[in-house]
Amino acid sequence: MASDWKDSLDPVFRDFVKSLIEETKKYKDVYENSDNPSKVQIWIALGILYRKLLSIEGKLSEIESILNNKELKEKLEEYLKKL
């Protein structure tokens, strides 16, 4: 039996790959019924990663807004103390 190509990956990276493959299995009926299942599975994995990226970017934007507002608040407090 041939060895699994994932076994030759760095252990941490291998876990990420296996996790992503597991997530794509939610769409197994879609890629198995396509003309090119392996290609469709990769596109599904990219879609999953893109969705996660957008979520992280949204959260980061919220954090940046909070920090920016806090900085403005601190500047205003410093200004008011000088009056």
TIMI-2910 file (N, C-alpha, C, CB; in pm, 1 decimal, decimal comma, always signed):
<rs>
+----------+----------+----------+----------+----------+----------+----------+----------+----------+----------+----------+----------+------+
!      n_x !      n_y !      n_z !     ca_x !     ca_y !     ca_z !      c_x !      c_y !      c_z !     cb_x !     cb_y !     cb_z ! resn !
+----------+----------+----------+----------+----------+----------+----------+----------+----------+----------+----------+----------+------+
!    +84,4 !   -118,5 !     +0,0 !     +0,0 !     +0,0 !     +0,0 !    +88,8 !   +124,6 !     +0,0 !    -96,0 !     -0,1 !   +122,6 !  Met !
!    +56,2 !   +220,8 !    -84,2 !   +133,6 !   +344,7 !    -91,5 !   +109,4 !   +428,0 !    +33,8 !    +96,7 !   +425,7 !   -218,4 !  Ala !
!   +212,9 !   +500,0 !    +73,6 !   +197,3 !   +582,3 !   +193,3 !   +113,5 !   +705,6 !   +160,4 !   +335,5 !   +623,7 !   +250,2 !  Ser !
!    +48,0 !   +757,7 !   +259,5 !    -34,6 !   +877,6 !   +245,3 !    +57,9 !   +998,4 !   +230,3 !   -131,1 !   +895,2 !   +368,1 !  Asp !
!    +37,8 !  +1078,7 !   +126,9 !   +124,2 !  +1193,7 !   +101,7 !   +123,4 !  +1291,1 !   +219,0 !    +80,7 !  +1265,3 !    -25,4 !  Trp !
!    +15,2 !  +1294,1 !   +294,6 !     +6,2 !  +1386,5 !   +408,5 !   +104,4 !  +1349,1 !   +519,6 !   -136,6 !  +1388,3 !   +463,9 !  Lys !
!   +143,2 !  +1223,1 !   +524,9 !   +237,3 !  +1178,1 !   +628,2 !   +375,6 !  +1241,3 !   +614,0 !   +250,4 !  +1027,4 !   +623,7 !  Asp !
!   +410,1 !  +1286,8 !   +494,7 !   +541,4 !  +1348,5 !   +474,0 !   +542,0 !  +1497,9 !   +504,8 !   +586,6 !  +1326,4 !   +331,7 !  Ser !
!   +426,3 !  +1553,7 !   +540,8 !   +418,1 !  +1696,5 !   +574,8 !   +465,2 !  +1722,3 !   +717,3 !   +274,5 !  +1747,4 !   +557,5 !  Leu !
!   +503,8 !  +1846,7 !   +743,0 !   +532,3 !  +1890,7 !   +879,3 !   +409,0 !  +1859,1 !   +964,4 !   +568,2 !  +2044,8 !   +884,3 !  Asp !
!   +427,5 !  +1805,1 !  +1085,2 !   +312,0 !  +1763,1 !  +1166,8 !   +206,7 !  +1871,7 !  +1190,3 !   +360,8 !  +1714,9 !  +1299,3 !  Pro !
!   +248,9 !  +1993,1 !  +1215,5 !   +151,7 !  +2100,6 !  +1239,2 !    +75,5 !  +2131,1 !  +1110,7 !   +222,3 !  +2228,4 !  +1291,7 !  Val !
!   +149,2 !  +2145,3 !  +1000,8 !    +86,0 !  +2172,9 !   +872,4 !     -5,7 !  +2057,3 !   +831,8 !   +192,6 !  +2197,4 !   +764,2 !  Phe !
!    +36,6 !  +1935,3 !   +858,2 !    -43,5 !  +1817,0 !   +826,1 !   -179,2 !  +1824,8 !   +896,6 !    +31,5 !  +1687,2 !   +867,1 !  Arg !
!   -178,7 !  +1868,2 !  +1023,3 !   -305,1 !  +1880,6 !  +1095,9 !   -396,7 !  +1984,3 !  +1032,0 !   -278,9 !  +1917,5 !  +1241,4 !  Asp !
!   -337,1 !  +2095,3 !   +983,7 !   -416,8 !  +2197,2 !   +915,9 !   -478,2 !  +2141,3 !   +787,9 !   -330,7 !  +2320,5 !   +884,1 !  Phe !
!   -397,6 !  +2068,7 !   +710,7 !   -445,1 !  +2011,0 !   +584,7 !   -556,1 !  +1909,8 !   +611,9 !   -328,5 !  +1944,0 !   +507,8 !  Val !
!   -534,4 !  +1822,6 !   +708,3 !   -636,5 !  +1721,4 !   +739,7 !   -766,5 !  +1786,8 !   +786,7 !   -584,5 !  +1624,5 !   +847,7 !  Lys !
!   -754,3 !  +1893,5 !   +864,6 !   -872,9 !  +1964,7 !   +911,9 !   -949,1 !  +2026,5 !   +795,0 !   -833,5 !  +2073,5 !  +1013,0 !  Ser !
!   -875,9 !  +2085,3 !   +701,9 !   -939,9 !  +2145,8 !   +585,2 !  -1006,5 !  +2039,3 !   +498,0 !   -837,1 !  +2224,9 !   +502,8 !  Leu !
!   -941,3 !  +1925,7 !   +481,4 !  -1000,5 !  +1816,2 !   +404,3 !  -1130,2 !  +1770,2 !   +470,3 !   -901,2 !  +1697,8 !   +391,9 !  Ile !
!  -1129,0 !  +1761,2 !   +602,8 !  -1251,0 !  +1721,8 !   +675,6 !  -1363,5 !  +1823,1 !   +652,1 !  -1221,9 !  +1709,1 !   +827,4 !  Glu !
!  -1329,2 !  +1951,2 !   +652,4 !  -1431,2 !  +2054,3 !   +628,6 !  -1490,6 !  +2043,0 !   +488,9 !  -1371,6 !  +2193,7 !   +648,3 !  Glu !
!  -1408,4 !  +2006,9 !   +391,0 !  -1460,0 !  +1995,7 !   +254,2 !  -1557,3 !  +1878,9 !   +240,9 !  -1344,6 !  +1978,8 !   +155,0 !  Thr !
!  -1548,3 !  +1782,3 !   +330,5 !  -1637,0 !  +1665,7 !   +322,3 !  -1783,9 !  +1703,1 !   +340,1 !  -1597,7 !  +1563,0 !   +427,1 !  Lys !
!  -1810,9 !  +1820,4 !   +395,9 !  -1949,1 !  +1867,1 !   +406,9 !  -2010,4 !  +1886,4 !   +268,2 !  -1955,6 !  +1998,9 !   +487,1 !  Lys !
!  -1925,0 !  +1904,4 !   +168,4 !  -1968,6 !  +1930,3 !    +31,4 !  -1938,1 !  +1812,2 !    -60,4 !  -1901,7 !  +2056,7 !    -22,2 !  Tyr !
!  -1922,8 !  +1694,6 !     -1,8 !  -1881,9 !  +1575,5 !    -76,0 !  -1976,7 !  +1545,5 !   -191,8 !  -1874,8 !  +1455,5 !    +17,3 !  Lys !
!  -2105,7 !  +1562,0 !   -168,9 !  -2201,8 !  +1534,3 !   -276,8 !  -2180,9 !  +1628,2 !   -395,7 !  -2345,8 !  +1547,5 !   -224,5 !  Asp !
!  -2135,9 !  +1749,3 !   -369,5 !  -2112,3 !  +1846,5 !   -476,4 !  -1991,9 !  +1805,1 !   -559,7 !  -2091,2 !  +1987,7 !   -418,2 !  Val !
!  -1877,3 !  +1781,5 !   -493,4 !  -1758,2 !  +1751,8 !   -573,2 !  -1758,4 !  +1611,3 !   -631,7 !  -1635,1 !  +1770,4 !   -489,4 !  Tyr !
!  -1823,7 !  +1517,1 !   -567,0 !  -1828,0 !  +1381,6 !   -623,0 !  -1914,8 !  +1373,9 !   -748,4 !  -1880,0 !  +1283,5 !   -518,7 !  Glu !
!  -2013,0 !  +1462,7 !   -759,4 !  -2102,0 !  +1463,3 !   -875,7 !  -2055,3 !  +1559,3 !   -984,5 !  -2242,5 !  +1499,7 !   -833,0 !  Asn !
!  -1934,0 !  +1612,1 !   -971,2 !  -1881,2 !  +1703,8 !  -1072,4 !  -1797,1 !  +1628,4 !  -1175,0 !  -1797,6 !  +1814,6 !  -1006,2 !  Ser !
!  -1761,1 !  +1698,0 !  -1282,3 !  -1677,1 !  +1637,7 !  -1386,0 !  -1533,4 !  +1616,2 !  -1339,0 !  -1677,7 !  +1724,9 !  -1510,4 !  Asp !
!  -1489,2 !  +1698,7 !  -1243,4 !  -1350,8 !  +1690,3 !  -1195,1 !  -1351,0 !  +1705,2 !  -1042,3 !  -1260,3 !  +1800,8 !  -1262,3 !  Asn !
!  -1382,8 !  +1597,3 !   -971,1 !  -1398,9 !  +1604,4 !   -825,4 !  -1279,2 !  +1662,8 !   -750,2 !  -1426,2 !  +1468,2 !   -772,8 !  Pro !
!  -1158,0 !  +1627,3 !   -787,7 !  -1041,9 !  +1677,3 !   -712,6 !  -1027,0 !  +1827,9 !   -729,4 !   -913,2 !  +1606,4 !   -758,3 !  Ser !
!  -1051,8 !  +1877,1 !   -850,4 !  -1042,9 !  +2021,8 !   -874,5 !  -1152,3 !  +2096,1 !   -796,3 !  -1054,9 !  +2052,6 !  -1026,6 !  Lys !
!  -1273,1 !  +2041,9 !   -799,0 !  -1384,3 !  +2105,4 !   -727,4 !  -1358,5 !  +2103,2 !   -577,0 !  -1518,0 !  +2034,3 !   -760,0 !  Val !
!  -1302,1 !  +1994,3 !   -525,4 !  -1271,5 !  +1987,1 !   -382,5 !  -1170,0 !  +2094,9 !   -344,0 !  -1217,5 !  +1847,1 !   -345,5 !  Gln !
!  -1072,5 !  +2119,8 !   -429,3 !   -974,0 !  +2225,8 !   -402,5 !  -1041,9 !  +2361,7 !   -401,0 !   -861,1 !  +2224,0 !   -507,9 !  Ile !
!  -1131,9 !  +2386,8 !   -498,0 !  -1202,8 !  +2514,6 !   -500,6 !  -1290,0 !  +2531,6 !   -376,6 !  -1288,6 !  +2525,4 !   -627,0 !  Trp !
!  -1350,9 !  +2424,1 !   -332,3 !  -1430,7 !  +2430,0 !   -209,5 !  -1340,3 !  +2464,2 !    -90,7 !  -1504,5 !  +2295,0 !   -185,0 !  Ile !
!  -1222,9 !  +2401,3 !    -83,9 !  -1128,0 !  +2431,1 !    +24,2 !  -1085,6 !  +2577,9 !    +19,1 !  -1003,7 !  +2339,2 !    +14,5 !  Ala !
!  -1061,5 !  +2629,8 !   -101,0 !  -1025,7 !  +2771,5 !   -113,7 !  -1140,4 !  +2861,0 !    -66,9 !   -988,5 !  +2805,0 !   -259,6 !  Leu !
!  -1262,6 !  +2822,4 !    -99,5 !  -1379,2 !  +2898,4 !    -53,5 !  -1389,7 !  +2899,0 !    +98,2 !  -1506,7 !  +2841,0 !   -113,5 !  Gly !
!  -1364,5 !  +2786,1 !   +159,2 !  -1366,2 !  +2775,7 !   +305,8 !  -1259,6 !  +2866,8 !   +365,9 !  -1343,4 !  +2629,0 !   +351,1 !  Ile !
!  -1140,0 !  +2861,9 !   +309,3 !  -1030,8 !  +2947,2 !   +359,3 !  -1063,2 !  +3095,1 !   +339,7 !   -898,4 !  +2912,7 !   +288,0 !  Leu !
!  -1122,4 !  +3129,2 !   +225,5 !  -1157,8 !  +3269,2 !   +199,1 !  -1263,3 !  +3318,2 !   +298,1 !  -1209,3 !  +3285,5 !    +54,5 !  Tyr !
!  -1361,3 !  +3232,5 !   +326,2 !  -1464,0 !  +3268,5 !   +425,3 !  -1400,2 !  +3296,2 !   +561,4 !  -1569,5 !  +3155,7 !   +437,9 !  Arg !
!  -1302,6 !  +3212,2 !   +599,6 !  -1233,9 !  +3232,6 !   +727,0 !  -1151,9 !  +3361,3 !   +725,7 !  -1143,5 !  +3113,3 !   +758,4 !  Lys !
!  -1086,4 !  +3389,4 !   +612,7 !  -1007,6 !  +3511,5 !   +599,5 !  -1096,6 !  +3634,4 !   +614,7 !   -935,1 !  +3514,5 !   +464,0 !  Leu !
!  -1211,1 !  +3634,7 !   +549,5 !  -1303,0 !  +3748,3 !   +561,0 !  -1351,0 !  +3766,3 !   +704,9 !  -1423,3 !  +3729,3 !   +467,6 !  Leu !
!  -1376,4 !  +3655,8 !   +772,7 !  -1419,2 !  +3662,5 !   +911,6 !  -1310,1 !  +3724,6 !   +998,7 !  -1455,6 !  +3522,8 !   +963,2 !  Ser !
!  -1186,7 !  +3681,9 !   +978,3 !  -1073,8 !  +3736,3 !  +1055,1 !  -1054,1 !  +3884,1 !  +1024,4 !   -944,5 !  +3658,3 !  +1024,5 !  Ile !
!  -1063,0 !  +3920,6 !   +896,4 !  -1047,9 !  +4061,2 !   +858,8 !  -1155,9 !  +4147,4 !   +923,2 !  -1052,5 !  +4076,6 !   +706,5 !  Glu !
!  -1278,5 !  +4094,7 !   +928,2 !  -1387,9 !  +4168,2 !   +991,4 !  -1364,0 !  +4189,1 !  +1140,0 !  -1519,0 !  +4095,2 !   +970,5 !  Gly !
!  -1317,7 !  +4084,5 !  +1206,7 !  -1288,0 !  +4094,3 !  +1349,2 !  -1172,9 !  +4190,2 !  +1374,4 !  -1255,3 !  +3956,7 !  +1406,4 !  Lys !
!  -1070,9 !  +4184,5 !  +1288,7 !   -956,5 !  +4274,5 !  +1302,0 !  -1000,1 !  +4419,0 !  +1283,8 !   -847,2 !  +4238,7 !  +1200,3 !  Leu !
!  -1086,9 !  +4442,2 !  +1188,7 !  -1138,2 !  +4577,5 !  +1165,6 !  -1212,8 !  +4629,6 !  +1288,5 !  -1231,0 !  +4579,3 !  +1042,8 !  Ser !
!  -1292,3 !  +4542,7 !  +1350,0 !  -1363,4 !  +4581,6 !  +1472,6 !  -1264,6 !  +4616,6 !  +1583,6 !  -1457,4 !  +4468,2 !  +1519,1 !  Glu !
!  -1161,3 !  +4535,5 !  +1599,1 !  -1059,9 !  +4559,7 !  +1702,5 !   -987,7 !  +4691,1 !  +1675,3 !   -958,4 !  +4442,9 !  +1708,5 !  Ile !
!   -952,8 !  +4715,2 !  +1548,1 !   -885,3 !  +4840,2 !  +1513,0 !   -972,8 !  +4959,9 !  +1544,0 !   -846,6 !  +4840,7 !  +1365,5 !  Glu !
!  -1102,4 !  +4949,1 !  +1516,5 !  -1195,0 !  +5058,8 !  +1546,3 !  -1200,3 !  +5086,5 !  +1695,3 !  -1335,1 !  +5026,6 !  +1494,2 !  Ser !
!  -1204,7 !  +4980,2 !  +1773,0 !  -1207,8 !  +4995,9 !  +1918,6 !  -1079,7 !  +5063,2 !  +1966,9 !  -1226,1 !  +4858,9 !  +1988,1 !  Ile !
!   -965,5 !  +5017,7 !  +1916,2 !   -838,2 !  +5077,3 !  +1956,9 !   -829,1 !  +5222,9 !  +1914,8 !   -721,6 !  +4999,1 !  +1897,8 !  Leu !
!   -872,8 !  +5250,5 !  +1793,2 !   -868,9 !  +5388,6 !  +1745,6 !   -958,4 !  +5478,1 !  +1829,4 !   -910,7 !  +5395,7 !  +1599,2 !  Asn !
!  -1074,0 !  +5430,5 !  +1864,4 !  -1164,1 !  +5509,5 !  +1949,0 !  -1103,4 !  +5529,9 !  +2087,4 !  -1301,7 !  +5440,8 !  +1960,8 !  Asn !
!  -1037,3 !  +5427,7 !  +2139,7 !   -974,5 !  +5439,1 !  +2271,2 !   -863,6 !  +5542,7 !  +2266,8 !   -919,1 !  +5302,9 !  +2317,7 !  Lys !
!   -786,3 !  +5542,3 !  +2159,8 !   -678,3 !  +5639,8 !  +2146,2 !   -734,4 !  +5781,4 !  +2139,6 !   -594,1 !  +5610,0 !  +2021,0 !  Glu !
!   -842,3 !  +5799,3 !  +2065,1 !   -904,6 !  +5931,7 !  +2056,3 !   -958,9 !  +5975,1 !  +2192,8 !  -1018,2 !  +5931,2 !  +1951,3 !  Leu !
!  -1016,8 !  +5879,5 !  +2263,2 !  -1071,2 !  +5909,0 !  +2395,6 !   -958,7 !  +5952,8 !  +2489,8 !  -1145,2 !  +5785,5 !  +2453,1 !  Lys !
!   -845,9 !  +5882,5 !  +2486,0 !   -732,9 !  +5917,8 !  +2572,4 !   -677,3 !  +6055,2 !  +2536,8 !   -622,2 !  +5812,1 !  +2561,8 !  Glu !
!   -668,7 !  +6087,7 !  +2410,0 !   -620,5 !  +6219,4 !  +2367,3 !   -714,0 !  +6329,8 !  +2415,6 !   -607,0 !  +6224,9 !  +2214,2 !  Lys !
!   -842,6 !  +6303,5 !  +2406,2 !   -940,2 !  +6402,4 !  +2452,8 !   -928,4 !  +6422,3 !  +2603,3 !  -1083,5 !  +6359,0 !  +2416,0 !  Leu !
!   -910,3 !  +6314,3 !  +2676,5 !   -895,0 !  +6324,4 !  +2821,9 !   -770,0 !  +6404,8 !  +2857,7 !   -887,8 !  +6184,0 !  +2885,2 !  Glu !
!   -660,1 !  +6380,9 !  +2786,4 !   -537,0 !  +6456,6 !  +2810,5 !   -557,2 !  +6604,7 !  +2780,0 !   -421,9 !  +6400,4 !  +2725,4 !  Glu !
!   -626,5 !  +6635,5 !  +2673,8 !   -654,5 !  +6773,1 !  +2636,8 !   -739,4 !  +6842,0 !  +2744,5 !   -725,7 !  +6778,2 !  +2500,7 !  Tyr !
!   -840,8 !  +6771,3 !  +2789,5 !   -930,5 !  +6829,4 !  +2891,0 !   -858,4 !  +6852,6 !  +3022,0 !  -1051,0 !  +6738,9 !  +2914,3 !  Leu !
!   -761,4 !  +6769,3 !  +3056,2 !   -686,7 !  +6787,4 !  +3179,2 !   -602,5 !  +6914,8 !  +3175,4 !   -597,9 !  +6666,7 !  +3204,4 !  Lys !
!   -560,2 !  +6952,8 !  +3056,6 !   -478,7 !  +7073,6 !  +3040,4 !   -560,4 !  +7201,0 !  +3055,8 !   -411,1 !  +7073,0 !  +2904,7 !  Lys !
!   -691,3 !  +7194,0 !  +3043,4 !   -778,1 !  +7314,0 !  +3053,3 !   -796,3 !  +7359,6 !  +3194,6 !   -913,6 !  +7287,1 !  +2992,9 !  Leu !
+----------+----------+----------+----------+----------+----------+----------+----------+----------+----------+----------+----------+------+
</rs>
